[in-house]
Amino acid sequence: MKASFSLILLAGGFTVAAWAGVESDSNRGGAVGMPWGLAPSAARAYVDEAMAGNLALQARTLDVEAARERLAAARAALQPRVDLLARYTRADGGRTIDFPAGDLLNGVYATLNDYLRSTGRPGSFPQLSNSAIPLLRKQEQETKLRLTQPLYRPEITRGVRARRAATAGEVASLEAFRRELRLTVLSSYYAWLQADAAVGILDSAVSVTTEALRVTRALQENGQATEDRVLRAESDDLAVRQQQAEAVRDRNSAQSFFNFLLNRPLDASIVRTSEAELRLVARPLLDAPAPTALTPGAREELRALDAAVEAALAAESAAAARSGPSLDLAVEGGIQGETYHTRSGSGFIQGSLVAQLAVWDGHERRSQTQQARLARRQLELRRDETRLQLALQVRQASDDVAAAVIGLQAAERRRLAATRAFELVSQREREGLVNQLTFLDARSELTRAELNRVITGQRLFTAAAALDRAAALSPLP
């Protein structure tokens, strides 16, 4: 019975996270460049898929498109504008202008008629009535084309410059989001690998503790084991089963979140990376020196803030320009009259030069300029603070990588030691030299060492991805 128990233990050995030789490989030396952007092929494919399907990224892309349209609208203000205007009016009543034509001319006309009659000719001058001329025509129309062209409007050109800088800032912000999305996808993938490996380890451990409990109960029935040994075996089995249930929960949660990032069904399957490929990715990470300083201009967030400062400076200049003079050209041409016709006299054309200069506005423009100046200063302070924060982020990410490298090497040695100790205890258990409690303790330590090895291995990958993101070392896909 003991022999069969040991065979089950050996048959349930692990392939997950068994990275023997990682430490020796890392000691071979040799420059490997900057491997912090390295990732397994499956992870890179998933990053590409996220770049194409992530909903939040699509929304950010629309923000960039909207910024470009705002820039196009600002540029359009510099171009001539042509509008077609048509008006037809009917009116009744309203004010009139009284013209006393009869009072003014009838006496003169009567005198002239008398003179004509005295010479033997008939009088030809009529008698007139006083007139009331309405100010509003009963009906009229005006149809015309109007062309307007700014000739001198400094606030428009400076507004275009502000919009151009704002668009560049949106593009940089989009790139920053894409870099953050890549980190999130890689971190989520490594978290799923870790949870999936933990499930495999604990599944194997459950088979061991289940068999140990069965053997212990059989020994008790034969009078070779006491009740406390059975309770201890049962407690160990239940503890491992609890860990197994939690590991399955963590794996399902990691799978759902990962698929959410890729805009896929939450229960979609995920490709598992082989241990051989994980070792290939890990080796250069153990050799390369981690950068501790941020390369100027590398982070997209800083470029976005630089563009925001430039946009604020242009907006400040545009606000100041509103206090100066402006000059516009307006030209109108069309037809007008009581009816629609194109006969002689119905057409017209006129042109105007319109100059404007603000004389007094209650300091409104001065306040607008001051507001723009304060907004620009706030952005400059925010940029300086962000630069310090990003430098701190790189330093912390570099320290995390260094700690992960040391932790991985220690975890690998711990796993090898626990594996060898378990082999020795298993051999002595088969020979009847150790009790089952000692055997279970050795098996529990091996499980913990295996889980720790998985955690530290994925922690190294996550730390490397975070360092690549913090220092913006690799180009975006």
Number of C-alpha atoms within 10 A of each C-alpha: 9 15 12 11 17 19 12 14 20 12 9 15 13 15 12 20 25 18 19 13 14 17 18 11 16 17 12 10 12 10 10 13 11 17 22 26 21 19 22 19 13 14 22 17 12 22 25 15 16 23 22 13 16 19 15 15 19 13 12 18 17 13 17 20 15 14 21 19 14 17 20 14 13 20 17 13 16 16 12 13 13 14 11 12 12 13 10 14 12 11 11 10 10 9 11 12 10 11 13 13 14 16 13 13 16 17 13 13 18 16 13 15 17 14 14 15 13 11 8 9 11 12 16 12 15 12 14 15 14 13 13 13 11 14 12 15 16 12 13 16 17 19 18 18 15 18 16 18 17 19 16 15 18 18 21 19 17 21 23 24 22 26 28 23 24 26 25 23 26 25 23 22 23 23 20 21 17 21 22 15 20 25 23 18 25 23 22 21 27 24 23 24 23 26 26 21 23 28 23 19 25 23 19 20 24 21 16 23 24 18 19 25 21 16 20 25 21 15 16 16 11 9 10 10 17 13 12 10 18 22 14 16 24 19 14 21 22 15 13 23 19 14 17 21 14 15 22 19 14 19 21 17 17 22 23 19 19 28 23 19 24 20 16 17 11 17 14 12 11 15 11 14 15 13 14 11 12 18 19 15 19 26 20 21 25 25 20 17 16 22 18 17 15 20 13 11 12 14 22 19 21 22 21 24 24 21 23 24 25 23 25 27 21 24 25 24 19 24 24 20 18 19 20 14 14 18 14 15 16 17 15 19 17 18 20 21 17 15 13 14 13 12 8 6 10 15 16 11 12 10 13 11 14 12 12 12 11 11 9 9 9 8 10 11 17 15 13 17 21 15 14 21 18 14 16 21 15 13 17 18 12 15 20 12 11 15 19 12 12 18 18 16 20 24 19 17 24 24 17 19 25 19 15 25 24 15 19 25 20 16 22 26 17 19 25 18 15 21 20 14 17 22 18 14 22 27 16 14 19 18 11 11 11 14 14 23 16 14 20 21 14 21 23 19 18 23 22 17 21 26 24 21 27 25 23 23 25 25 23 24 27 25 24 29 24 27 27 25 23 25 24 21 19 15 8 13 10
